[in-house]
C-alpha cells in the first residue's frame, strides 16, 4: 500500500460525521469531502457544499482551549483588516465544533481570497553592530 493510500485510509471521516460538522458550521449539506494528506499537524479535508468550498480541520496538535484562543486572535486580526483567513463560527457562535469526540474548526470558502491584499511592503534591513 502506498503512503498516500495509507494516509487516506487513516483519514477516512464517516459521511455522517462530515454532515454533522457541516451542520454545526451551517454550510449546507456536503456533496463531497476530500482528505488533504499534506497537512502537517492536523487532519484536513476539503468540503464541497451548495454554499461553497470549505476547509475542515480536525484539531489534534494542541489542546482545544489553545486552539480557541488562536482562532479568536485570527478573528480579531481579520476584523482589524489584516490579511488573514478568519475562522468560521458554528451556529452557536463557537469557533470549534465537537462532533463524536472530535473537535474541528472550519474555514472560509476557499473560492474567495482571505482578507484584503496589497503588495508586500519593502523593508529596509537594518544592520546591527554589537558594542565591544
NORWOCOR-V999166 format. One line per field, one symbol per residue. ss: DSSP state (2 for helix, 1 for strand, 0 for the rest). burial: # if it has 24 or more other ideal C-beta (glycine too) atoms within 12 Angstrom, else .. A space follows every 50 residues. Layout:
ss->???
burial->???
This chain:
ss->00222222220000222222222200000111111100000011111110 01111111000002222222222222222000000011000000001110 01111110000000000000000000000000
burial->..........#.#...######.##.#..#..#.##.....########. ..#######.......##.##..##.........######...####.#. .#########......................
